[in-house]
Amino acid sequence: MDVFEAIAKRHTYRGPYRDEAVPRTDLQRIVQAGLQAPSGKNAQTTTFVIVDDAQLVAQIAGMHPGNTAVQQAKAFIACVIDRRPEAVYEGHAFQVEDCAVAVENMLLAVTAMGYATVWIDGWLRLKGHAETIGRLLGVPETKVVRILLPLGRPAETRPQREKLPFEQRAWFNQHAT
């Protein structure tokens, strides 16, 4: 699948997964796509914890009873950033952006490889979920789990949600009023 097809097919998947493990080689390949992402001043601030141990997967899955994709995940990728980032350019830090671009690369790799996921962010910020998962995964207290990707082979086919047309969101040379 080429990159444009992966972009067209990529979608948020909150449905059930097939009962099949995600091989470590596939998990490594997905995370390698994240590692290849650009980062501000090439600081490469995002780190990853790949969760494929059945007991850890079950513990994390049990934390989010309202999300089928989390509950049925066969593996997780936790994307980790510093709590207090260092400035890398003119007093600015870019680790949130670095994390986001790494995740987007991984989302495209997930799609191209026939897997599905949902970008979990907001839920991590509630009720100490990020900290609980961080402790479970041995993440240092100076860092935080910013994004969690539950992974598996989708049991259902779901299309990408319709996007607004180009003309409503992009213009040449000047923003439309």
VENFEN-V521552 format. One record per pair of residues at least 12 apart in sequence whose ideal C-beta (glycine too) atoms are under 7 Angstrom apart, sorted by sequence separation. I is the first residue (numbers start at 1). J is the second residue. D is the distance in Angstrom with one decimal. If there is no record, write none. Layout:
{{I/J/D} {I/J/D}}
This chain:
{{61/73/5.8} {133/145/5.0} {82/95/6.2} {34/48/6.4} {81/95/4.6} {130/144/5.3} {81/96/6.9} {130/145/4.6} {133/148/6.8} {57/73/6.2} {60/76/5.7} {103/119/6.3} {31/48/5.1} {57/74/7.0} {57/75/6.4} {81/99/5.3} {31/50/6.0} {57/76/6.5} {79/99/5.3} {124/145/6.0} {27/50/5.0} {52/75/4.6} {79/102/6.6} {51/75/6.0} {79/103/5.9} {124/148/6.0} {27/52/6.2} {50/75/7.0} {51/76/4.1} {121/147/5.6} {50/77/5.7} {51/78/6.6} {120/147/6.7} {24/52/6.4} {119/147/6.2} {120/148/4.1} {48/77/5.9} {49/78/4.3} {77/106/6.7} {22/52/6.8} {48/78/6.7} {119/149/6.7} {120/150/6.9} {48/79/5.9} {49/80/6.5} {48/80/6.7} {117/149/4.6} {118/150/6.5} {46/79/5.7} {47/80/4.7} {117/150/6.0} {46/80/6.9} {117/151/5.3} {46/81/5.9} {45/81/6.2} {115/151/5.5} {116/152/6.8} {45/82/6.6} {115/152/6.5} {115/153/6.0} {116/154/3.9} {114/153/6.5} {45/85/6.7} {110/151/6.7} {106/149/6.6} {103/147/5.2} {43/88/4.7} {31/77/6.2} {30/77/6.9} {41/88/4.1} {99/146/5.3} {27/75/5.8} {40/88/5.5} {41/89/5.3} {99/147/6.2} {40/89/6.1} {46/95/6.7} {69/118/4.9} {45/95/4.0} {70/120/6.8} {16/68/5.5} {22/74/4.9} {46/98/5.2} {14/67/6.1} {15/68/5.9} {21/74/5.6} {22/75/4.4} {45/98/5.0} {46/99/4.5} {14/68/5.9} {15/69/6.5} {20/74/6.9} {40/94/2.9} {14/69/4.8} {17/72/4.6} {39/94/6.8} {43/98/6.9} {78/133/6.4} {13/69/5.9} {16/72/5.2} {17/73/6.6} {46/102/4.9} {17/74/5.9} {40/97/6.4} {40/98/6.0} {39/98/4.0} {64/123/6.2} {78/137/5.9} {80/139/5.6} {83/142/5.8} {82/142/6.3} {83/143/6.4} {82/143/5.6} {83/144/5.3} {81/143/6.5} {38/101/6.1} {80/143/5.0} {81/144/6.3} {37/101/4.5} {80/144/6.9} {37/102/4.2} {80/145/5.7} {81/146/4.8} {63/129/6.4} {80/146/6.8} {78/145/4.7} {79/146/5.5} {34/102/3.8} {37/105/4.6} {79/147/4.0} {34/103/6.7} {36/105/6.3} {63/132/6.9} {78/148/5.5} {34/105/5.2} {33/105/4.4} {34/106/4.4} {76/148/6.0} {77/149/4.4} {33/106/5.3} {60/133/6.1} {76/149/6.5} {76/150/5.5} {77/151/6.7} {31/106/6.8} {76/151/6.8} {30/106/5.3} {33/109/3.8} {75/151/4.7} {59/136/6.1} {73/150/3.4} {74/151/6.2} {73/151/6.0} {74/152/4.2} {30/109/4.7} {73/152/5.7} {29/109/6.7} {30/110/5.9} {56/136/6.7} {70/150/4.8} {72/152/6.5} {69/150/4.9} {30/113/6.9} {51/137/6.8} {26/113/6.1} {49/137/4.7} {49/139/6.8} {22/115/6.8} {10/107/5.7} {10/108/6.1} {7/108/6.7} {10/111/4.3} {6/108/4.6} {9/111/5.4} {13/116/3.6} {13/117/6.2} {14/118/5.3} {3/108/6.7} {6/111/4.7} {13/118/5.6} {6/112/4.5} {12/118/5.0} {12/119/6.8} {1/112/4.6} {22/151/5.4} {22/152/6.5} {20/153/5.6} {18/152/6.6} {17/152/2.9} {18/153/4.4} {17/153/6.0} {17/154/6.4} {18/155/5.0} {17/155/5.8} {15/154/6.2} {16/155/4.3} {15/155/6.5} {16/156/6.6} {13/154/5.6} {15/156/4.6} {15/158/6.4} {13/158/6.2} {11/158/6.0} {11/159/6.7} {11/160/4.1} {10/160/6.4} {11/161/6.5} {9/160/6.4} {8/160/6.7}}
